Amino acid sequence: TEATLQSLYNRATRAFLHRDVAITFTLLSAAFALLPPPLAPSPDPLDVHRRKWDILRITLETTVFSSTPDLVDLPQPLRESLLLSPQSFISNLYARSLTLFTPSSLYRKPSSAFLPHQVVITLIASSIKIDCLNIGREITEDWLSKR
C-alpha cells in the first residue's frame, strides 16, 4: 500500500503542477480509497501519506474554488463544490480532514487534536486565499485549544 500511495502521489503532484485537474482528482480519489483513518492515536505507517494526500486535496480544491475553471473538464464533485459559499467550502475541507485523522477506534466525534500542524496551516492558508478569515481563525482556535 505504501509503495502504491507513493507512486500515485508522484503522478498526482506532477499532474497538479501541469494543471491537469481531472487526472489529479482521479489519483486523489484512488489514494483516499487506500487511506482509512488510523485505528489508534499512536503513529502508524500511513500517517505521512494521510498528511501529504490531504494537503494535496486541500490545495487542489482551493485552487479550483478560487479560480475560474473550465467546467466541461471538471469532475462532478469539484463542480458541486463551486456551488458552496466560501464558508461552507472551508468547513467541508476541515470536516474531511478531521474525519481522516481522528482514530476510528475512539468512537467519538472527529477532533482537531489529531490534525497534523501542516494540515492546519494548509487549511488556514486556504481560508485566507478565499477570504474566509473567520473560519481560519476558528480552525486555529479549535486546534490550539486541543493542544
Secondary structure, 3 states (H helix, E strand, C coil): CHHHHHHHHHHHHHHHHCCCHHHHHHHHHHHHHCCCCCCCCCCCCCHHHHHHHHHHHHHHHHHHHHCCCCHHHCCHHHHHHCCCCHHHHHHHHHHHHHHHHCCHHHCCCCCHHHCCHHHHHHHHHHHHHCCCHHHHHHHHHHHHHCC
